[in-house]
């Protein structure tokens, strides 16, 4: 009957646990694998273990957004012996890894699965963030813009000191800051302007042959009343308005 766990250097290792495995060279990074099954025991090499390998970014091509402690789950199965195990480790989901207060040398995270036959990753599409439009790298501090509610790298992408963001709890992205500044400038300019009232004009419906004052299409201004002694313009009578509308002078005798 297969064993559910083994003990290696005083540490219990169960099915589903992740372990670091020795490579050939002492300076090479250890392999990382998940224990899927515990098999028979060999006197020299310990227990036979069925494992699934995790790949490092260096194995398939590291990208800018790959984290320092990032691994890729794979579909690569293998058989190893417990004598090769260096220590137990933990491969967290990226969400759980993000919540760690202290990251040790045996803490890793994963978010993609690498398919060895096709050399492709799943999921094929992932969210991108910031003005750099890259997937999240948990090694770099990100903050949510208070205005547009998108996530950005305050530094270097947005030119803001991360320490200032963490101290104040406030952050605005570069685009929102520029938009806000432009709107404030327009508002300040508008507050100092005095906009004169529009001058009334109408199209005269003339009937003549196009001579000045009688032809069609001539613009004429509405009558402007003189200011009386009280500082107010006198009211125009209905007769005066009708005279003006007929294109005649309001001066007697003309």
DAURFEN-V571210 format. One record per run of one state. SS is the DSSP state (~ for helix, > for strand, _ for the rest). FROM is the first residue (numbers start at 0). TO is the last residue. If there is no record, write none. Layout:
ss->SS from->FROM to->TO
ss->SS from->FROM to->TO
This chain:
ss->_ from->0 to->1
ss->> from->2 to->2
ss->_ from->3 to->3
ss->> from->4 to->7
ss->_ from->8 to->9
ss->> from->10 to->13
ss->_ from->14 to->16
ss->> from->17 to->20
ss->_ from->21 to->29
ss->> from->30 to->41
ss->_ from->42 to->44
ss->> from->45 to->55
ss->~ from->56 to->59
ss->_ from->60 to->68
ss->> from->69 to->80
ss->~ from->81 to->83
ss->> from->84 to->92
ss->~ from->93 to->97
ss->_ from->98 to->105
ss->> from->106 to->114
ss->_ from->115 to->118
ss->> from->119 to->121
ss->_ from->122 to->127
ss->> from->128 to->128
ss->_ from->129 to->132
ss->> from->133 to->133
ss->_ from->134 to->141
ss->> from->142 to->143
ss->_ from->144 to->149
ss->> from->150 to->151
ss->_ from->152 to->160
ss->~ from->161 to->167
ss->_ from->168 to->172
ss->~ from->173 to->190
ss->_ from->191 to->199
ss->> from->200 to->202
ss->_ from->203 to->217
ss->> from->218 to->220
ss->_ from->221 to->225
ss->> from->226 to->226
ss->_ from->227 to->231
ss->> from->232 to->232
ss->_ from->233 to->236
ss->~ from->237 to->244
ss->_ from->245 to->253
